[in-house]
Amino acid sequence: MSSPTGPASGLPVRMPRPRQPGRHRRPEPAAVPLGAPPLVLAVPGAPNDGARRLAEELLSIARSEMPGLDAQIGFLDGDGEEFPQLEGVLARAAQENPERLRLAAEAAKALADEAAEAIAAAEAAGEVVDEVPPVPTVPTDGPAAVVVPLLAGPDNGQLRRIRQAVMSSGSAAELTDVLGPHPLLAEALHVRLSEAGLARADRARLFTVATAADGIILATVGGEEAAQAGGITGMLLSARLAVPVMAAALDEDGAVLRVAEQLRSAGSARLALAPYLIGPEVSTELISAAAEEADCSAAEALGDYPAVGKLALAKYAAALGITLQQASPAMR
């Protein structure tokens, strides 16, 4: 709505937020749609303070990318209010779903009424209405929640339990795929290796790291299927580091040692173990024992690397058909 002299009197003027200059400026965050269901992060493994802090940090990253997002945590082995069980979180979401949709419909109606009043006032003042603001649509059905497994790769045992929790809750929640494979997870593995002094921090620089590994064991959980799926991310990591990468399942007897022997027989002298894991799904003792068995150093798990939170949000957005802004790739 406008007049020959500018915006209509009394109407709100939306000022654009200042944008960062340059090619790699941060994109505007996506707005959560009215009536959008909650994102529920399904956290495997033993519930403890560390797992809760990690999940909270990842959801904080997701909220920063989509302000207004309702994001919650559900532990597969939760045991009460401190560590809420996934099934209970989803059952509560189902109970709250009708009220959530009702409030969203009221908010959409209020926005439509406000827009209609503004248009009528502008026309009464003899102004030209150039553009009618869109009225947000509100879902009348759909999932009561979107469940995102906190898993980098497929772990059929954990995924079976998550599916069972979804069904038992009666929530008609939607379950997304696991977070990987994805180039951002290869980036996260590279960073964790560099933090441990096991890889160059920047492949574009021509200095060497005396402790850099010349062969990487990509540690997964979920048996042979998880190791095969991890091979995709392994190829991406290998391209970044220019060293061989082979995946092995921590929960398969002797797998890590066999891969270590294959890498050494192929000429690798300094091995490193890169956990292709978020963290809560296995104990740190299991990772340490695998590294000791392979006689090599180990990097930290992916943990709260920002890409993990962003990928969780991307799975949620894809399930609901929400388009997210993509940042320009970082220069490496």
CORWOTA-V203955 format. One record per helix or strand of 3 or more residues. SS is the DSSP state (h for helix, s for strand). FROM is the first residue (numbers start at 1). TO is the last residue. If there is no record, write none. Layout:
ss = <SS & SS>
from = <FROM & FROM>
to = <TO & TO>
//
This chain:
ss = <s & h & s & h & s & h & h & s & h & s & h & s & h & h>
from = <38 & 49 & 71 & 86 & 145 & 156 & 183 & 215 & 223 & 244 & 255 & 271 & 284 & 306>
to = <43 & 65 & 75 & 124 & 149 & 169 & 195 & 220 & 241 & 249 & 265 & 275 & 293 & 320>
//
